[in-house]
Amino acid sequence: MKFIKLLFVCAFVSSCNTPKAVYDYDDTVSFNNYKTYQLFPDFQSGLSQLDESRLINSLKNKIEEKGFSTSEEPGIYVNAYSREFIDRNRSSIGVGIGGGGRSGGVGVSGGIPIENNTMILEVTVDFIDVTEDSLIWQAVVESKYNANASPEQRRAMFDKIVDKALEGYPPKD
């Protein structure tokens, strides 16, 4: 019974699809000075046209929730680009059977893979100071990616990715 519970917990933990993010920023910048934005003029995410549109909509919605507004003379450009890669998961659950007697013992063990190789989508979001033409803030988010997902699932995935990315803006000192 304990073994079945352990398998259930491991399967549940490995099935979570929470994006992971890393943030970096210029610590000499006062982020309170930025209130307007525009997409980078040469915005090319590397995604399909439909997925790029979903990403842009998610970005615009979340950035505007942060108090930004679009402008013809923006304070920052927002850029995003992506790459896909396969995460070769080597995780497994070990199973062992052993026995021993007075003068010897026998052991058998094996591994049960928890998950197969997983497609990962990495999205990098950049905030660029328009006046200085310099990168001031960046988030790199990795999330599991299902190429066969429905449009609704893809939209939800991009919403999660952008939420995770902008969770780190403005940076906290």
MARMAR-782763 format. One record per residue: residue number from 0; x, y, z of N, C-alpha, C, O in turn; chain. Coordinates in Angstrom, 3 decimals, always signed. Atoms other than C-alpha are relative to their C-alpha. Layout:
N
[NUM; [X; Y; Z]; [X; Y; Z]; [X; Y; Z]; [X; Y; Z]; 'A']
...
// end
This chain:
173
[0; [+0.821; -1.190; +0.000]; [+0.000; +0.000; +0.000]; [+0.870; +1.261; +0.000]; [+0.568; +2.220; -0.710]; 'A']
[1; [-0.882; -1.158; -0.039]; [+2.827; +2.421; +0.830]; [+0.655; +0.221; -1.360]; [+0.846; +1.360; -1.784]; 'A']
[2; [-0.625; -0.088; +1.323]; [+4.448; +1.646; -2.529]; [-0.950; +0.663; -0.994]; [-0.517; +1.484; -1.803]; 'A']
[3; [+0.991; -0.582; +0.906]; [+1.236; +2.552; -4.383]; [-0.153; +1.491; +0.296]; [-0.260; +2.296; -0.629]; 'A']
[4; [+0.082; -1.419; -0.354]; [+0.991; +5.837; -2.446]; [+1.217; +0.754; -0.515]; [+1.096; +1.867; -1.027]; 'A']
[5; [-1.223; -0.628; +0.476]; [+4.606; +6.607; -3.298]; [-0.057; +0.212; -1.513]; [+0.308; +1.281; -2.003]; 'A']
[6; [+0.130; -0.137; +1.450]; [+3.969; +5.955; -6.995]; [-0.973; +1.126; -0.355]; [-0.714; +1.906; -1.271]; 'A']
[7; [+0.990; -1.038; +0.259]; [+0.890; +8.202; -6.887]; [+0.596; +1.384; +0.235]; [+0.411; +2.281; -0.587]; 'A']
[8; [-0.608; -1.290; -0.309]; [+2.802; +11.060; -5.241]; [+1.032; +0.373; -1.058]; [+1.069; +1.516; -1.512]; 'A']
[9; [-1.012; -0.278; +1.027]; [+5.681; +10.759; -7.719]; [-0.636; +0.361; -1.335]; [-0.169; +1.274; -2.017]; 'A']
[10; [+0.690; -0.298; +1.259]; [+3.305; +10.718; -10.687]; [-0.633; +1.383; +0.059]; [-0.608; +2.118; -0.928]; 'A']
[11; [+0.623; -1.309; -0.146]; [+1.483; +13.770; -9.335]; [+1.042; +1.111; -0.105]; [+0.830; +2.095; -0.813]; 'A']
[12; [-1.043; -1.023; +0.017]; [+4.681; +15.754; -8.761]; [+0.577; +0.162; -1.394]; [+0.822; +1.286; -1.833]; 'A']
[13; [-0.590; -0.098; +1.337]; [+6.068; +14.920; -12.190]; [-0.984; +0.532; -1.034]; [-0.568; +0.980; -2.103]; 'A']
[14; [+0.982; -0.475; +0.981]; [+2.811; +15.888; -13.909]; [-0.254; +1.502; +0.103]; [-0.901; +2.080; -0.771]; 'A']
[15; [+0.208; -1.439; -0.150]; [+2.848; +19.459; -12.606]; [+0.670; +0.742; -1.152]; [+1.780; +0.406; -1.564]; 'A']
[16; [-0.520; -0.749; +1.134]; [+3.349; +21.954; -15.396]; [+0.194; +1.460; +0.383]; [-0.323; +2.360; -0.280]; 'A']
[17; [-0.255; -1.350; -0.442]; [+4.535; +24.988; -13.513]; [+1.234; +0.538; -0.701]; [+2.314; -0.045; -0.601]; 'A']
[18; [-1.182; -0.575; +0.644]; [+6.795; +27.220; -15.573]; [+1.040; +0.426; +1.033]; [+0.702; +0.797; +2.157]; 'A']
[19; [-1.107; -0.425; -0.850]; [+10.192; +28.012; -14.086]; [+0.643; +1.227; -0.637]; [+0.811; +1.283; -1.855]; 'A']
[20; [-0.529; -1.255; +0.537]; [+11.722; +31.478; -14.432]; [+1.300; +0.403; +0.677]; [+1.545; +0.092; +1.843]; 'A']
[21; [-1.228; -0.621; -0.487]; [+15.072; +33.202; -14.035]; [-0.046; +1.452; -0.452]; [-0.392; +1.747; -1.596]; 'A']
[22; [+0.074; -1.431; +0.297]; [+15.306; +36.995; -13.867]; [+1.384; +0.633; +0.089]; [+2.237; +0.189; +0.858]; 'A']
[23; [-1.213; -0.791; -0.084]; [+18.111; +39.460; -14.491]; [-0.370; +1.438; -0.356]; [-1.294; +1.671; -1.134]; 'A']
[24; [+0.322; -1.401; +0.264]; [+18.144; +43.262; -14.538]; [+1.200; +0.878; +0.302]; [+2.146; +0.473; +0.977]; 'A']
[25; [-1.023; -1.012; -0.242]; [+20.296; +46.373; -14.519]; [-0.324; +0.660; +1.336]; [-1.331; +1.358; +1.455]; 'A']
[26; [+0.299; -0.505; -1.344]; [+20.510; +47.324; -10.846]; [+0.242; +1.499; +0.159]; [+0.031; +2.043; +1.243]; 'A']
[27; [-0.176; -1.460; -0.068]; [+21.365; +50.953; -11.674]; [-1.217; +0.746; -0.538]; [-1.255; +1.977; -0.513]; 'A']
[28; [+1.177; -0.611; +0.627]; [+17.975; +51.567; -13.327]; [-1.113; +0.181; +1.025]; [-1.341; -0.690; +1.864]; 'A']
[29; [+1.185; -0.247; -0.813]; [+14.985; +53.132; -11.562]; [-1.223; -0.404; -0.833]; [-1.621; +0.312; -1.752]; 'A']
[30; [+1.083; +0.555; +0.817]; [+12.099; +51.039; -12.886]; [-1.307; +0.773; +0.140]; [-2.221; +0.581; -0.661]; 'A']
[31; [+1.204; -0.822; -0.162]; [+9.484; +53.499; -11.589]; [-0.141; +1.040; -1.099]; [-1.222; +1.600; -1.281]; 'A']
[32; [+0.024; -1.011; +1.061]; [+10.392; +55.818; -14.483]; [-0.698; -0.485; -1.268]; [-0.987; +0.321; -2.153]; 'A']
[33; [+0.565; +0.555; +1.231]; [+8.859; +53.500; -17.087]; [-1.500; -0.213; +0.150]; [-1.953; -0.952; +1.024]; 'A']
[34; [+1.462; +0.114; -0.034]; [+5.144; +53.823; -17.759]; [-0.602; -0.323; -1.368]; [-1.774; -0.689; -1.459]; 'A']
[35; [+0.510; +0.245; +1.346]; [+4.836; +53.390; -21.544]; [+0.852; -1.052; -0.689]; [+2.039; -1.199; -0.397]; 'A']
[36; [-0.710; +1.063; +0.719]; [+5.779; +50.548; -23.870]; [-0.494; -0.095; -1.431]; [-1.519; +0.471; -1.808]; 'A']
[37; [+0.358; +0.381; +1.367]; [+5.677; +49.353; -27.425]; [+0.729; -1.313; -0.279]; [+1.805; -1.557; +0.269]; 'A']
[38; [-0.723; +1.208; +0.397]; [+6.556; +46.003; -28.935]; [+1.233; +0.397; -0.795]; [+1.226; +1.392; -1.519]; 'A']
[39; [-1.237; -0.249; +0.728]; [+10.069; +45.870; -30.317]; [-0.319; +0.054; -1.495]; [-1.055; -0.798; -1.993]; 'A']
[40; [+0.355; -0.153; +1.424]; [+9.932; +47.059; -33.960]; [+0.260; -1.250; -0.846]; [-0.467; -1.510; -1.805]; 'A']
[41; [-0.322; +1.212; +0.770]; [+11.530; +43.836; -35.234]; [-0.342; -1.245; +0.823]; [+0.456; -2.179; +0.903]; 'A']
[42; [+0.441; +1.096; -0.864]; [+9.553; +41.486; -32.936]; [-0.110; -1.288; -0.806]; [-0.942; -1.384; -1.709]; 'A']
[43; [+0.039; +1.310; +0.657]; [+10.229; +37.907; -34.083]; [+0.252; -1.052; +1.067]; [+1.393; -1.284; +1.468]; 'A']
[44; [-0.089; +0.911; -1.137]; [+9.505; +35.315; -31.427]; [+0.565; -1.375; -0.358]; [+1.042; -2.099; +0.516]; 'A']
[45; [-0.421; +1.344; +0.383]; [+10.439; +32.239; -33.445]; [-1.125; -1.019; +0.111]; [-0.916; -2.207; -0.136]; 'A']
[46; [+1.172; +0.876; -0.112]; [+6.956; +30.800; -32.853]; [-0.793; +0.039; -1.296]; [-0.534; +0.869; -2.168]; 'A']
[47; [+0.911; -0.069; +1.145]; [+4.287; +30.010; -35.415]; [-0.785; +1.307; +0.096]; [-0.845; +1.923; +1.160]; 'A']
[48; [+0.744; -1.259; +0.016]; [+2.170; +32.988; -36.424]; [-1.134; -0.017; +1.029]; [-1.366; +0.985; +1.706]; 'A']
[49; [+1.096; +0.091; -0.963]; [-0.764; +31.762; -34.308]; [+0.509; +0.048; +1.435]; [-0.061; +0.747; +2.272]; 'A']
[50; [-0.557; -0.012; -1.355]; [+1.380; +31.078; -31.227]; [+0.604; +1.364; +0.323]; [+0.510; +1.827; +1.460]; 'A']
[51; [-0.547; -1.344; -0.239]; [+3.147; +34.429; -31.648]; [-1.119; +0.970; +0.348]; [-0.958; +1.815; +1.229]; 'A']
[52; [+1.150; -0.856; -0.299]; [-0.235; +36.139; -31.675]; [-0.499; -0.253; +1.429]; [-0.844; +0.692; +2.138]; 'A']
[53; [+0.411; +0.329; -1.371]; [-1.184; +34.300; -28.456]; [+0.975; +0.590; +1.012]; [+0.560; +1.140; +2.032]; 'A']
[54; [-1.019; -0.548; -0.882]; [+2.108; +35.323; -26.846]; [-0.134; +1.519; +0.098]; [-0.071; +2.076; +1.194]; 'A']
[55; [+0.131; -1.464; +0.012]; [+1.661; +38.970; -27.880]; [-1.226; +0.433; +0.799]; [-1.149; +1.377; +1.585]; 'A']
[56; [+1.207; -0.351; -0.757]; [-1.895; +39.077; -26.517]; [+0.217; -0.171; +1.495]; [-0.202; +0.672; +2.288]; 'A']
[57; [-0.292; +0.232; -1.420]; [-0.730; +37.578; -23.213]; [+0.918; +1.089; +0.542]; [+0.694; +1.604; +1.638]; 'A']
[58; [-0.926; -1.045; -0.430]; [+2.149; +40.064; -23.008]; [-0.717; +1.336; +0.176]; [-0.565; +1.994; +1.205]; 'A']
[59; [+0.699; -1.286; -0.074]; [-0.042; +43.084; -23.755]; [-0.926; +0.055; +1.208]; [-0.940; +1.046; +1.937]; 'A']
[60; [+0.938; +0.013; -1.131]; [-2.681; +42.064; -21.202]; [+0.732; +0.124; +1.335]; [+0.335; +0.912; +2.193]; 'A']
[61; [-0.707; +0.012; -1.283]; [-0.190; +41.410; -18.413]; [+0.785; +1.290; +0.217]; [+0.833; +1.797; +1.338]; 'A']
[62; [-0.762; -1.249; -0.126]; [+1.971; +44.488; -19.118]; [-0.945; +1.145; +0.372]; [-0.606; +1.991; +1.199]; 'A']
[63; [+0.955; -1.056; -0.315]; [-1.105; +46.712; -19.038]; [-0.558; -0.151; +1.414]; [-0.896; +0.840; +2.060]; 'A']
[64; [+0.381; +0.221; -1.402]; [-2.141; +45.079; -15.734]; [+1.048; +0.587; +0.946]; [+0.731; +0.980; +2.068]; 'A']
[65; [-1.088; -0.559; -0.815]; [+1.242; +46.278; -14.436]; [+0.004; +1.531; -0.025]; [+0.859; +2.153; +0.607]; 'A']
[66; [+0.106; -1.455; +0.016]; [+0.192; +49.881; -15.202]; [+0.627; +0.683; -1.193]; [+0.678; +1.913; -1.235]; 'A']
[67; [-0.581; -0.587; +1.210]; [+1.879; +50.394; -18.577]; [-1.104; +0.321; -0.996]; [-2.187; -0.264; -0.967]; 'A']
[68; [+0.895; -0.279; +1.123]; [+0.184; +51.935; -21.575]; [+0.849; +0.076; -1.265]; [+2.042; +0.371; -1.204]; 'A']
[69; [-0.731; -0.074; +1.268]; [+1.145; +51.818; -25.245]; [+0.179; +1.465; -0.377]; [-0.620; +2.324; -0.003]; 'A']
[70; [-0.294; -1.367; +0.395]; [+2.679; +54.914; -26.760]; [+0.813; -0.005; -1.287]; [+1.554; -0.947; -1.565]; 'A']
[71; [-0.821; -0.167; +1.197]; [+4.163; +56.142; -30.024]; [+1.433; +0.365; +0.374]; [+2.359; +0.144; -0.406]; 'A']
[72; [-1.330; -0.312; -0.528]; [+7.105; +57.379; -27.924]; [+0.166; -0.727; +1.332]; [+0.081; -0.111; +2.395]; 'A']
[73; [-0.017; +0.812; -1.221]; [+7.526; +54.523; -25.429]; [+1.287; +0.179; +0.802]; [+2.315; +0.616; +0.286]; 'A']
[74; [-1.181; +0.022; -0.849]; [+9.895; +54.324; -22.494]; [+0.786; -1.285; -0.204]; [+2.016; -1.290; -0.154]; 'A']
[75; [-0.667; +1.290; +0.238]; [+10.617; +50.653; -23.169]; [-0.586; -0.707; -1.210]; [-1.755; -0.545; -1.561]; 'A']
[76; [+0.438; +0.972; +0.998]; [+10.448; +48.191; -25.992]; [-0.086; -1.344; +0.701]; [+0.737; -1.672; +1.555]; 'A']
[77; [+0.149; +1.356; -0.510]; [+9.207; +44.724; -25.156]; [+0.298; -0.951; -1.142]; [-0.292; -0.852; -2.218]; 'A']
[78; [-0.358; +0.997; +1.001]; [+10.766; +41.867; -27.060]; [-0.118; -1.379; +0.636]; [+0.053; -1.525; +1.847]; 'A']
[79; [+0.061; +1.379; -0.483]; [+10.299; +38.109; -26.747]; [+0.465; -0.921; -1.112]; [+0.165; -0.698; -2.285]; 'A']
[80; [-0.424; +1.007; +0.966]; [+11.917; +35.154; -28.450]; [+0.004; -1.347; +0.697]; [-0.001; -1.425; +1.925]; 'A']
[81; [+0.174; +1.332; -0.576]; [+11.756; +31.422; -27.970]; [+0.925; -1.014; -0.652]; [+1.516; -0.785; -1.707]; 'A']
[82; [-0.660; +1.175; +0.564]; [+13.434; +28.104; -28.503]; [-0.630; -1.223; +0.634]; [-1.109; -1.176; +1.767]; 'A']
[83; [+0.516; +1.272; -0.498]; [+12.294; +24.518; -28.111]; [+1.169; -0.957; +0.160]; [+2.117; -0.939; -0.626]; 'A']
[84; [-1.004; +1.040; -0.158]; [+14.388; +21.680; -26.760]; [-0.614; -1.165; +0.748]; [-1.680; -1.047; +1.351]; 'A']
[85; [+0.483; +1.208; -0.671]; [+13.977; +18.188; -25.391]; [+0.772; -0.172; +1.297]; [+2.003; -0.185; +1.308]; 'A']
[86; [-0.595; +0.269; -1.305]; [+14.598; +17.615; -21.692]; [+0.069; -1.516; +0.152]; [-0.953; -2.190; +0.285]; 'A']
[87; [-0.199; +1.440; -0.123]; [+16.052; +14.154; -21.437]; [-0.001; -0.362; +1.477]; [+1.025; -0.301; +2.155]; 'A']
[88; [+0.188; +0.292; -1.408]; [+14.696; +13.127; -18.077]; [+0.620; -1.345; +0.348]; [+0.350; -2.357; -0.299]; 'A']
[89; [-0.640; +1.243; -0.445]; [+16.774; +10.546; -16.273]; [-0.547; -0.449; +1.348]; [+0.039; -1.322; +1.988]; 'A']
[90; [+0.577; +0.342; -1.292]; [+14.548; +10.329; -13.194]; [-0.648; -1.365; -0.054]; [-1.251; -1.749; -1.056]; 'A']
[91; [+0.653; +1.297; -0.087]; [+13.378; +6.956; -12.087]; [-0.246; -0.340; +1.456]; [+0.355; +0.232; +2.365]; 'A']
[92; [+0.277; +0.523; -1.330]; [+11.967; +5.159; -9.110]; [+0.702; -1.341; +0.092]; [+0.557; -2.193; -0.784]; 'A']
[93; [-0.700; +1.272; -0.190]; [+14.122; +2.369; -7.775]; [-0.874; -0.987; +0.746]; [-1.544; -0.631; +1.716]; 'A']
[94; [+0.740; +1.069; -0.643]; [+12.519; -0.918; -6.838]; [+1.009; -1.081; +0.357]; [+1.799; -1.502; -0.488]; 'A']
[95; [-0.962; +1.018; -0.404]; [+14.464; -3.454; -4.857]; [-0.660; -1.119; +0.780]; [-1.612; -0.905; +1.531]; 'A']
[96; [+0.458; +1.177; -0.739]; [+13.860; -6.919; -3.529]; [+1.260; -0.666; +0.533]; [+2.225; -0.859; -0.207]; 'A']
[97; [-1.192; +0.609; -0.552]; [+16.304; -8.531; -1.215]; [-0.358; -1.078; +1.005]; [-1.478; -1.138; +1.514]; 'A']
[98; [+0.200; +1.049; -0.981]; [+16.685; -11.470; +1.032]; [+1.340; -0.436; +0.530]; [+2.372; -0.248; -0.116]; 'A']
[99; [-1.265; +0.427; -0.568]; [+19.271; -12.892; +3.260]; [-0.208; -1.217; +0.879]; [-1.281; -1.439; +1.440]; 'A']
[100; [+0.024; +1.179; -0.866]; [+20.046; -16.025; +5.098]; [+1.184; +0.067; +0.931]; [+1.800; +1.116; +1.120]; 'A']
[101; [-1.105; +0.051; -0.939]; [+22.631; -17.135; +7.535]; [+1.330; +0.295; -0.659]; [+2.185; +0.967; -0.082]; 'A']
[102; [-1.320; -0.145; +0.610]; [+25.449; -17.190; +5.081]; [-0.002; +0.754; -1.316]; [+1.027; +0.780; -1.991]; 'A']
[103; [-0.018; -0.698; +1.282]; [+24.368; -15.128; +2.087]; [-1.255; +0.810; -0.211]; [-2.181; +0.790; +0.600]; 'A']
[104; [+1.151; -0.823; +0.315]; [+21.953; -12.784; +0.454]; [-0.154; +0.140; -1.494]; [+0.796; -0.061; -2.251]; 'A']
[105; [+0.287; -0.196; +1.405]; [+20.324; -12.107; -2.862]; [-0.718; +1.338; -0.129]; [-1.580; +1.653; +0.692]; 'A']
[106; [+0.669; -1.272; +0.215]; [+19.272; -8.713; -4.210]; [-0.307; +0.209; -1.471]; [+0.493; -0.137; -2.341]; 'A']
[107; [+0.400; -0.326; +1.361]; [+17.428; -7.624; -7.302]; [-0.552; +1.419; +0.041]; [-1.328; +1.750; +0.938]; 'A']
[108; [+0.550; -1.348; +0.038]; [+16.709; -4.018; -8.247]; [-0.165; +0.443; -1.443]; [+0.423; -0.135; -2.356]; 'A']
[109; [+0.219; -0.533; +1.339]; [+15.534; -2.031; -11.217]; [-0.556; +1.398; +0.110]; [-0.925; +1.838; +1.199]; 'A']
[110; [+0.521; -1.357; +0.024]; [+14.393; +1.423; -12.236]; [-1.207; +0.098; -0.898]; [-1.252; -0.494; -1.976]; 'A']
[111; [+1.197; -0.257; +0.790]; [+11.017; +2.530; -13.468]; [+0.037; +1.479; -0.370]; [-0.022; +2.321; +0.525]; 'A']
[112; [-0.051; -1.424; +0.373]; [+11.201; +5.785; -15.501]; [-1.272; +0.726; +0.431]; [-2.380; +0.215; +0.264]; 'A']
[113; [+1.149; -0.793; -0.433]; [+8.955; +8.497; -14.084]; [-0.673; +0.674; -1.185]; [-1.899; +0.759; -1.248]; 'A']
[114; [+0.551; -0.766; +1.115]; [+8.530; +10.410; -17.313]; [+0.906; -0.169; -1.214]; [+2.116; -0.349; -1.079]; 'A']
[115; [-0.790; +0.074; +1.228]; [+9.638; +10.228; -20.921]; [+0.661; +1.342; -0.268]; [+0.500; +2.294; +0.496]; 'A']
[116; [-0.585; -1.263; +0.422]; [+11.620; +12.895; -22.692]; [-1.109; +1.028; -0.190]; [-2.178; +0.710; -0.712]; 'A']
[117; [+1.021; -1.031; +0.000]; [+9.746; +16.165; -22.464]; [+0.418; +1.153; -0.895]; [+1.564; +1.601; -0.848]; 'A']
[118; [-0.255; -1.183; +0.819]; [+9.488; +18.981; -24.995]; [-0.153; +1.228; +0.896]; [-1.159; +1.385; +1.587]; 'A']
[119; [-0.009; -1.215; -0.808]; [+10.354; +22.288; -23.314]; [+0.003; +1.208; -0.930]; [+0.725; +1.234; -1.926]; 'A']
[120; [+0.000; -1.274; +0.703]; [+9.545; +25.767; -24.613]; [+0.636; +1.024; +0.931]; [+0.182; +1.224; +2.057]; 'A']
[121; [-0.662; -1.059; -0.756]; [+11.895; +28.490; -23.407]; [-0.348; +1.329; -0.653]; [-0.094; +1.530; -1.840]; 'A']
[122; [+0.360; -1.328; +0.500]; [+10.608; +32.051; -23.783]; [+0.794; +1.038; +0.791]; [+0.780; +1.043; +2.022]; 'A']
[123; [-0.755; -1.089; -0.612]; [+12.845; +35.050; -23.103]; [-0.737; +1.303; -0.278]; [-1.058; +1.618; -1.424]; 'A']
[124; [+0.674; -1.298; +0.119]; [+11.169; +38.405; -22.436]; [+1.005; +1.072; +0.398]; [+1.574; +1.030; +1.489]; 'A']
[125; [-0.941; -1.095; -0.233]; [+13.330; +41.535; -22.704]; [-0.743; +1.327; +0.094]; [-1.684; +1.574; -0.662]; 'A']
[126; [+0.429; -1.397; -0.055]; [+12.584; +45.115; -21.622]; [+1.228; +0.821; -0.356]; [+2.276; +0.704; +0.278]; 'A']
[127; [-1.119; -0.773; +0.531]; [+14.787; +47.542; -23.534]; [-0.309; +1.483; +0.158]; [-1.361; +1.951; -0.278]; 'A']
[128; [+0.150; -1.449; -0.131]; [+15.239; +51.208; -22.626]; [+0.140; +0.612; -1.393]; [+1.171; +0.447; -2.046]; 'A']
[129; [+0.012; -0.554; +1.350]; [+14.338; +53.075; -25.819]; [+1.060; +1.086; -0.159]; [+1.774; +1.106; -1.161]; 'A']
[130; [-0.936; -1.117; +0.088]; [+16.445; +56.176; -25.099]; [+1.446; -0.478; -0.022]; [+2.241; -0.020; -0.843]; 'A']
[131; [-1.379; +0.493; -0.116]; [+19.608; +54.297; -24.116]; [+0.293; -1.170; -0.937]; [+1.451; -1.534; -1.143]; 'A']
[132; [-0.120; +1.196; +0.841]; [+18.967; +51.347; -26.457]; [+0.783; -1.096; +0.736]; [+1.738; -1.668; +0.211]; 'A']
[133; [-0.689; +1.013; -0.805]; [+19.995; +48.969; -23.676]; [-1.005; -0.884; +0.729]; [-2.092; -0.448; +1.109]; 'A']
[134; [+0.817; +0.973; -0.724]; [+18.564; +45.885; -22.044]; [+0.008; +0.366; +1.481]; [+1.070; +0.515; +2.086]; 'A']
[135; [+0.064; -0.372; -1.416]; [+17.298; +46.769; -18.560]; [-0.588; -1.105; +0.874]; [-0.363; -1.124; +2.084]; 'A']
[136; [+0.635; +1.067; -0.779]; [+15.317; +43.670; -17.517]; [-0.237; -1.184; -0.918]; [-0.539; -1.012; -2.099]; 'A']
[137; [+0.194; +1.207; +0.804]; [+15.023; +40.063; -18.691]; [-0.548; -1.131; +0.861]; [-0.144; -1.307; +2.011]; 'A']
[138; [+0.508; +1.216; -0.629]; [+13.056; +36.965; -17.768]; [+0.142; -1.138; -1.000]; [-0.179; -0.980; -2.178]; 'A']
[139; [-0.088; +1.203; +0.822]; [+13.764; +33.483; -19.122]; [-0.878; -1.046; +0.681]; [-0.630; -1.435; +1.822]; 'A']
[140; [+0.976; +0.922; -0.562]; [+10.880; +31.064; -18.597]; [+0.012; -1.294; -0.795]; [-0.015; -1.285; -2.026]; 'A']
[141; [+0.091; +1.318; +0.631]; [+10.842; +27.336; -19.299]; [-1.296; -0.665; +0.428]; [-1.675; -0.621; +1.599]; 'A']
[142; [+1.256; +0.675; -0.273]; [+7.611; +25.376; -19.566]; [-0.109; -1.234; -0.886]; [+0.420; -1.265; -1.997]; 'A']
[143; [+0.278; +1.162; +0.841]; [+6.534; +21.971; -20.791]; [-0.847; +0.465; -1.177]; [-1.654; +1.387; -1.059]; 'A']
[144; [+0.665; -0.425; +1.230]; [+5.227; +22.200; -24.336]; [-0.575; -1.222; -0.704]; [+0.122; -2.211; -0.932]; 'A']
[145; [+0.668; +1.074; +0.736]; [+2.715; +19.989; -26.113]; [-0.334; +0.528; -1.390]; [-1.216; +1.374; -1.542]; 'A']
[146; [+0.212; -0.454; +1.376]; [+2.864; +20.480; -29.880]; [-1.405; -0.329; -0.513]; [-1.874; +0.283; -1.472]; 'A']
[147; [+1.337; +0.402; +0.433]; [-0.545; +18.787; -30.193]; [-1.110; +0.634; +0.842]; [-2.261; +0.204; +0.769]; 'A']
[148; [+0.992; -0.639; -0.869]; [-2.314; +21.065; -27.693]; [-1.034; +0.759; -0.826]; [-0.758; +1.212; -1.937]; 'A']
[149; [+1.074; -0.753; +0.655]; [-5.604; +22.703; -28.610]; [+0.312; +1.496; +0.103]; [+1.159; +1.899; +0.900]; 'A']
[150; [-0.219; -1.449; -0.096]; [-5.752; +26.467; -29.214]; [-0.251; +0.548; +1.412]; [+0.480; +1.426; +1.871]; 'A']
[151; [+0.294; -0.460; -1.359]; [-7.312; +26.968; -25.763]; [+1.129; -0.374; +0.955]; [+1.514; +0.424; +1.809]; 'A']
[152; [-1.109; +0.434; -0.849]; [-4.544; +24.948; -24.104]; [+1.253; +0.830; -0.277]; [+1.992; +1.168; +0.648]; 'A']
[153; [-1.160; -0.830; +0.347]; [-1.896; +26.932; -25.981]; [-0.146; +1.409; +0.583]; [+0.811; +1.965; +1.121]; 'A']
[154; [+0.245; -1.333; -0.558]; [-3.478; +30.238; -24.949]; [+0.251; -0.014; +1.508]; [+0.888; +0.891; +2.046]; 'A']
[155; [-0.206; +0.117; -1.447]; [-3.522; +29.080; -21.321]; [+1.484; -0.169; +0.330]; [+1.963; +0.379; +1.323]; 'A']
[156; [-1.425; +0.192; -0.224]; [+0.123; +27.962; -21.598]; [+0.738; +1.334; -0.108]; [+1.574; +1.641; +0.742]; 'A']
[157; [-0.670; -1.287; +0.166]; [+1.237; +31.381; -22.902]; [-0.385; +0.968; +1.119]; [+0.442; +1.769; +1.554]; 'A']
[158; [+0.398; -0.829; -1.139]; [-0.791; +33.112; -20.176]; [+0.839; -0.363; +1.232]; [+1.296; +0.526; +1.951]; 'A']
[159; [-0.814; +0.442; -1.143]; [+1.065; +31.020; -17.557]; [+1.455; +0.445; -0.152]; [+2.074; +0.907; +0.806]; 'A']
[160; [-1.393; -0.393; +0.251]; [+4.446; +31.716; -19.158]; [+0.184; +1.494; +0.250]; [+1.129; +1.902; +0.926]; 'A']
[161; [-0.114; -1.456; -0.155]; [+3.844; +35.479; -19.298]; [-0.239; +0.401; +1.458]; [+0.446; +1.286; +1.972]; 'A']
[162; [+0.216; -0.283; -1.423]; [+2.433; +35.529; -15.750]; [+1.277; -0.263; +0.789]; [+1.677; +0.545; +1.628]; 'A']
[163; [-1.236; +0.351; -0.716]; [+5.581; +33.780; -14.520]; [+1.116; +0.980; -0.343]; [+1.885; +1.375; +0.533]; 'A']
[164; [-1.047; -0.939; +0.410]; [+7.839; +36.092; -16.540]; [-0.170; +1.336; +0.712]; [+0.779; +1.852; +1.302]; 'A']
[165; [+0.230; -1.343; -0.548]; [+6.248; +39.325; -15.332]; [-0.200; +0.011; +1.507]; [-0.330; +1.074; +2.114]; 'A']
[166; [+0.031; +0.094; -1.455]; [+5.992; +38.064; -11.771]; [+1.260; +0.663; +0.587]; [+1.232; +1.177; +1.705]; 'A']
[167; [-1.257; -0.583; -0.464]; [+9.587; +39.293; -11.467]; [+0.197; +1.456; -0.373]; [+1.302; +1.978; -0.229]; 'A']
[168; [-0.111; -1.413; +0.356]; [+8.844; +42.841; -12.676]; [-0.981; +0.810; +0.810]; [-2.128; +0.385; +0.946]; 'A']
[169; [-1.368; -0.528; -0.057]; [+9.602; +45.296; -11.274]; [+0.826; -0.798; +1.001]; [+0.287; -1.399; +1.931]; 'A']
[170; [-0.847; +0.762; -0.919]; [+12.584; +43.738; -9.555]; [-0.058; +0.576; +1.410]; [-0.192; +1.785; +1.602]; 'A']
[171; [+0.001; -0.417; -1.395]; [+12.627; +43.856; -5.790]; [+1.421; +0.018; +0.500]; [+2.152; -0.962; +0.360]; 'A']
[172; [-1.400; -0.141; -0.467]; [+15.836; +45.115; -4.246]; [+0.277; -0.776; +1.258]; [+1.399; -0.753; +1.763]; 'A']
// end
